[in-house]
Amino acid sequence: MIRPLLRAALLLLPFTAANALAEPARQPGEPYELVRGLQAVQDGIANGDTAAHGSHIALIRQIGERFLAADPGVWSNAQNSQAAVIYLLSGGAPQIVRKLPRDKMNIDERLFNGALAYVEGRQEEAREQLKDVKPRTLSSGLGGQVALVQGALFARAEASLAIERLDDARLLLPGTLVEEAALRREILLVGQAEDFDKFEFLALAYIRHYRNSIYAGDFWQRFSTSLAQSSLALDERRFARIAALLEQIERAGRLKLYLVIARAAMLRGQLAVTRLAGERALTLSADASADRERAHFFRGVARALTDEYDGGLAELKALDRSKLPERDVPLLNATVQLALDVRKPLPGGSAIAADKPPATPARLDLASSTVTLARAHKQLGELELLTRDRRP
């Protein structure tokens, strides 16, 4: 069933600005009511409503037209003035808001000017205007939007403050597109902070409530980046929890993420995790596929350089190199050479010593073993390419 606000918002779409002026009796309520309808449509987007996604741009435009046609006196109502800022932060055109009667506005100048600066790309000015605003002192509708903006503004310079503000956004507007966007942004910051418990909590919250969001692709990109660029998934003791988390998503996405984890772990010398992730990827990949070859590659590396030298080296030699990404071929060559060097007799050693290979070490640091693998370590940034196709 369509909620009343959503229904009212969608009813706006057939009317043009000209019709609204010619038939004032057919206009809906005050500006804050129009913005509530817009928020209802955007909340539908967070729940995967493609019709809402397709219509909300037109709705934003029509609400802007109605704002301009409104009696100037309506803006003295604080709810309507706040609605103008919410409209702006919800995708409204700044040129529309700039035409509203500023002398009639009943709102903190910092909020109004900060919101305009943010949407117009004047980030430093926006930070200066909004830095001391406490979202929880505002109405939930406005406070949640402002907190989300603050999370974006301070993400680089003050990550801890950004995380705090994104928490505020989620708490002030649960079940909305604002919460959905806050979760997407916060998971990357929490990943960079290496806070696994919160990372797990946020990921599960997103999967449970917004897995069908129109913007879910962006979430999975951020999730993948967090796994690849941090040590969140590289602790063998946490692997079972990562696996349980990934069980919540579809098979294809799960496979891609295991390959991301396996490669990141290999480049950092975490061979136990490399093997675990590679084996999971093997169970999810199709026979003779490129993904299957990559999974064999990662598992083979882990086996050859730990306690299954012969089986791992055989697995690496059996790979169909043509199915590996170009960037993985030098890694394969270097790893095979490294594995062979492990069994190579020492110069000047006796024939008996040559016949008896040295014990394979429990773990080798791939990043420092060869020049090639040292260069490979710098390729971590390329891991984003694995899931770039998941962007919305």
C-alpha positions in Angstrom: 0.0 0.0 0.0 1.3 3.5 -0.8 1.6 5.7 2.2 -0.6 8.8 2.3 2.3 11.2 1.9 3.7 9.3 -1.0 0.3 9.2 -2.7 -0.1 13.0 -2.2 3.4 13.6 -3.6 2.8 11.5 -6.7 -0.5 13.4 -7.3 1.5 16.5 -7.7 3.2 15.3 -10.9 0.4 15.8 -13.4 0.0 19.5 -12.6 2.2 22.2 -14.1 3.1 25.4 -12.5 0.6 27.2 -14.9 -2.2 24.9 -13.7 -1.3 25.6 -10.1 -1.5 29.3 -10.6 -4.8 29.1 -12.5 -6.4 26.7 -10.0 -5.1 27.7 -6.6 -7.7 25.6 -4.9 -6.0 22.5 -6.2 -2.7 23.3 -4.7 -1.6 21.1 -1.8 -0.7 22.5 1.6 2.1 24.6 2.8 5.8 24.2 1.8 6.6 21.9 4.7 3.8 19.6 3.5 5.2 19.5 0.0 8.6 18.6 1.4 7.2 15.8 3.5 5.8 14.4 0.3 9.2 14.6 -1.4 10.8 12.8 1.6 8.2 10.0 1.3 9.1 9.5 -2.4 12.8 9.5 -1.6 12.2 7.0 1.2 10.7 4.8 -1.5 13.9 5.0 -3.4 15.7 3.7 -0.3 13.4 0.7 -0.5 14.1 0.0 -4.1 11.0 1.7 -5.7 12.1 2.4 -9.2 9.0 4.3 -10.0 9.8 6.7 -7.2 13.3 7.1 -8.5 12.1 7.9 -11.9 9.6 10.6 -10.7 11.4 12.4 -7.9 13.4 14.7 -10.2 10.2 16.0 -11.7 8.7 16.3 -8.2 11.6 18.4 -7.0 11.2 20.7 -10.0 7.5 21.1 -9.4 7.9 21.8 -5.7 10.4 24.5 -6.6 7.9 26.1 -8.9 5.3 26.0 -6.1 7.7 27.6 -3.7 8.2 30.5 -6.0 4.5 30.9 -6.4 3.8 30.8 -2.7 2.7 33.9 -0.8 5.8 35.5 0.8 4.2 35.5 4.1 4.3 31.7 4.4 8.0 31.8 5.0 7.6 33.4 8.4 6.4 30.1 9.6 9.5 28.3 11.0 8.3 25.0 9.6 8.2 26.4 6.1 11.6 28.0 6.4 13.1 24.7 7.6 11.4 23.0 4.7 13.2 25.3 2.3 16.6 24.0 3.7 15.4 20.4 3.7 14.3 20.8 0.1 17.7 22.2 -0.8 19.6 19.3 0.9 17.2 16.8 -0.7 18.3 17.8 -4.2 16.4 21.1 -4.7 17.9 23.7 -7.0 19.8 26.4 -5.1 18.7 29.0 -7.7 15.1 28.4 -6.6 16.0 28.8 -2.9 18.0 32.0 -3.6 14.8 33.6 -5.1 12.8 33.0 -1.9 12.3 36.1 0.3 15.2 36.0 2.7 13.8 38.8 4.8 10.8 36.6 5.6 12.7 33.5 6.5 12.5 32.4 10.1 15.6 30.2 10.4 19.2 30.4 11.7 21.3 32.1 9.1 24.1 29.6 9.6 21.8 26.8 8.5 20.5 28.7 5.5 23.9 29.9 4.3 25.7 26.7 5.1 23.2 24.6 3.1 23.5 26.9 0.1 27.3 26.8 0.3 27.3 23.0 0.5 25.1 22.4 -2.5 26.9 25.1 -4.5 30.2 23.4 -3.8 31.7 25.9 -1.5 32.9 23.3 1.0 35.1 25.4 3.2 32.4 28.0 3.7 29.9 25.2 4.4 32.2 23.7 7.1 32.6 27.1 8.7 28.9 27.8 8.7 27.8 24.3 9.9 30.6 23.2 12.2 28.9 24.3 15.4 25.4 23.3 14.6 24.2 20.5 16.8 21.7 18.3 14.8 20.0 17.0 17.8 18.8 20.5 18.8 16.9 20.8 15.6 13.7 19.1 14.4 14.4 15.5 13.4 13.6 16.2 9.7 16.1 19.1 9.5 18.6 17.7 12.0 19.0 14.4 10.1 19.7 16.2 6.8 22.2 18.6 8.4 23.9 15.7 10.2 24.3 13.8 6.9 25.8 16.9 5.3 28.2 17.3 8.2 29.3 13.7 7.9 30.3 14.4 4.3 32.0 17.8 5.1 34.2 16.5 7.8 34.9 12.9 6.5 38.5 13.8 5.6 39.6 16.3 8.1 37.8 15.0 11.2 36.7 11.4 10.7 35.7 10.9 14.3 33.3 13.9 14.1 32.0 12.7 10.8 31.2 9.3 12.2 29.4 11.0 15.2 27.3 13.1 12.8 26.4 10.1 10.6 25.3 8.3 13.8 23.1 11.3 14.5 21.6 11.2 11.0 20.7 7.5 11.4 19.1 8.1 14.8 17.2 11.2 13.8 15.7 9.8 10.6 15.5 6.0 10.8 14.0 4.1 7.9 14.6 6.9 5.5 16.8 7.7 2.5 18.9 9.8 5.0 19.6 6.8 7.1 20.4 4.7 4.0 22.9 7.4 2.8 24.4 7.7 6.3 25.0 4.0 6.4 26.7 4.0 3.0 29.1 6.8 4.0 29.8 5.7 7.6 30.8 2.2 6.7 33.8 3.4 4.8 34.9 5.7 7.6 34.5 3.0 10.2 36.5 0.6 8.0 39.3 3.1 7.8 39.2 3.4 11.6 39.6 -0.5 11.8 36.5 -0.7 14.0 35.4 -4.2 13.0 32.5 -4.5 15.5 30.9 -1.3 14.2 31.7 -2.2 10.6 29.9 -5.5 11.1 26.9 -3.8 12.8 26.5 -1.2 10.0 26.8 -3.7 7.2 24.2 -5.9 8.7 21.9 -2.9 9.3 22.2 -2.0 5.6 21.7 -5.5 4.3 18.6 -6.1 6.5 16.9 -2.8 5.7 18.2 -1.4 2.4 19.5 -4.3 0.4 17.0 -3.3 -2.4 17.9 0.4 -2.4 18.5 2.0 -5.7 21.9 3.0 -4.4 22.9 -0.4 -3.0 25.7 -0.6 -5.7 27.4 2.3 -4.0 27.2 0.6 -0.7 28.9 -2.6 -2.0 31.6 -0.5 -3.6 32.4 1.1 -0.2 32.1 -2.2 1.6 34.6 -3.8 -0.8 37.0 -0.9 -0.6 36.9 -1.1 3.2 37.7 -4.8 3.1 40.5 -4.3 0.6 42.2 -1.2 2.1 42.0 -2.1 5.8 42.8 -5.2 7.8 39.2 -5.9 8.7 39.0 -9.1 6.8 42.6 -10.2 7.2 42.5 -11.6 10.6 42.0 -15.4 10.5 40.2 -15.3 13.8 37.5 -13.0 12.3 37.0 -14.9 9.1 34.0 -16.9 10.3 32.2 -13.6 11.1 33.1 -12.1 7.7 31.8 -15.3 6.1 28.5 -15.1 8.1 28.2 -11.5 6.9 28.7 -12.3 3.3 26.1 -15.1 3.5 23.5 -12.3 3.6 24.2 -11.3 0.0 23.6 -13.0 -3.4 26.0 -15.6 -4.8 27.7 -13.4 -7.4 28.4 -10.6 -5.0 29.7 -13.0 -2.4 32.1 -14.5 -5.0 33.5 -11.1 -6.0 34.0 -10.1 -2.4 35.9 -13.4 -1.5 38.2 -12.7 -4.5 38.8 -9.2 -3.2 39.6 -10.6 0.3 41.9 -13.3 -1.1 43.9 -10.9 -3.2 44.3 -8.3 -0.4 45.3 -11.0 2.0 47.9 -12.4 -0.5 49.5 -9.1 -1.1 49.9 -8.6 2.7 51.2 -12.0 3.3 48.2 -13.2 5.2 48.2 -16.7 3.6 45.8 -18.4 6.0 43.1 -15.9 5.0 44.2 -16.1 1.4 43.5 -19.8 1.4 40.2 -19.5 3.3 38.8 -16.9 0.9 40.2 -18.7 -2.1 38.4 -21.9 -1.1 35.1 -20.1 -0.5 35.5 -18.6 -4.0 36.1 -22.0 -5.5 32.8 -23.3 -4.1 30.9 -20.3 -5.6 32.6 -20.1 -9.1 31.5 -21.9 -12.2 33.6 -24.6 -13.9 36.2 -23.3 -16.4 35.3 -19.6 -15.5 37.8 -16.8 -15.0 36.7 -16.5 -11.4 37.5 -20.2 -10.9 41.0 -19.7 -12.2 41.6 -16.8 -9.9 40.3 -18.8 -6.9 42.7 -21.6 -7.8 45.5 -19.0 -8.1 44.9 -17.6 -4.6 44.5 -21.0 -3.0 47.6 -22.3 -4.9 49.7 -19.5 -3.6 48.7 -20.1 0.0 49.3 -23.8 -0.3 52.7 -23.6 -2.1 54.1 -21.1 0.4 52.8 -22.8 3.6 52.5 -26.5 4.3 51.3 -28.0 0.9 54.2 -27.1 -1.3 53.8 -29.8 -4.0 50.0 -29.6 -4.3 50.1 -25.8 -4.3 52.8 -25.6 -7.0 50.9 -28.1 -9.1 47.8 -26.0 -8.7 49.6 -22.9 -9.9 51.2 -24.7 -12.9 47.8 -26.0 -14.0 46.3 -22.5 -14.2 44.9 -21.3 -17.5 46.9 -18.0 -17.6 44.7 -16.6 -20.4 41.8 -16.4 -17.9 43.7 -14.4 -15.3 43.5 -10.6 -15.3 46.7 -9.1 -16.8 47.6 -7.6 -13.4 47.7 -11.0 -11.8 50.0 -12.7 -14.3 53.2 -11.1 -12.9 52.1 -12.1 -9.4 51.7 -15.7 -10.6 55.1 -15.7 -12.3 56.8 -14.2 -9.2 55.0 -16.7 -6.9 55.9 -19.7 -8.9 59.6 -18.5 -9.0 59.5 -17.9 -5.3 58.1 -21.4 -4.6 60.8 -22.9 -6.8 63.5 -20.9 -5.0 62.3 -22.3 -1.7 63.4 -25.8 -2.8 66.6 -24.7 -4.6 69.8 -26.1 -3.0 72.1 -23.6 -1.4 75.2 -22.7 -3.4 78.1 -25.0 -2.5 75.9 -27.4 -0.6 76.5 -31.1 -0.6 74.6 -33.5 -2.9 72.9 -34.9 0.1 71.7 -31.5 1.2 70.5 -30.8 -2.4 68.5 -34.0 -2.4 66.8 -33.0 0.8 64.8 -29.8 0.4 64.7 -27.4 3.3 61.6 -27.2 5.4 59.0 -24.9 3.9 58.5 -22.0 6.3 55.1 -21.6 7.9 54.5 -18.2 6.3 56.4 -15.9 4.0 55.9 -12.2 3.5 55.1 -11.9 -0.2 55.4 -8.2 -0.2 59.1 -8.3 0.7 60.1 -11.6 -1.0 60.8 -10.2 -4.5 60.9 -6.9 -6.3 57.9 -8.0 -8.3 55.8 -8.7 -5.2 56.9 -5.4 -3.7 55.5 -3.7 -6.7 52.4 -5.8 -6.4 51.8 -4.6 -2.9 51.4 -1.1 -4.3 48.6 -2.4 -6.5 46.1 -2.6 -3.6 44.3 0.4 -5.0 43.4 -1.7 -8.1 41.2 -3.9 -6.0 38.4 -1.4 -6.5 38.2 -2.4 -10.1 36.8 -5.8 -9.0 33.5 -4.3 -7.9 33.3 -1.1 -9.9 30.6 -2.6 -12.0 28.3 -2.6 -8.9 28.1 1.2 -8.9 24.5 2.4 -9.5 
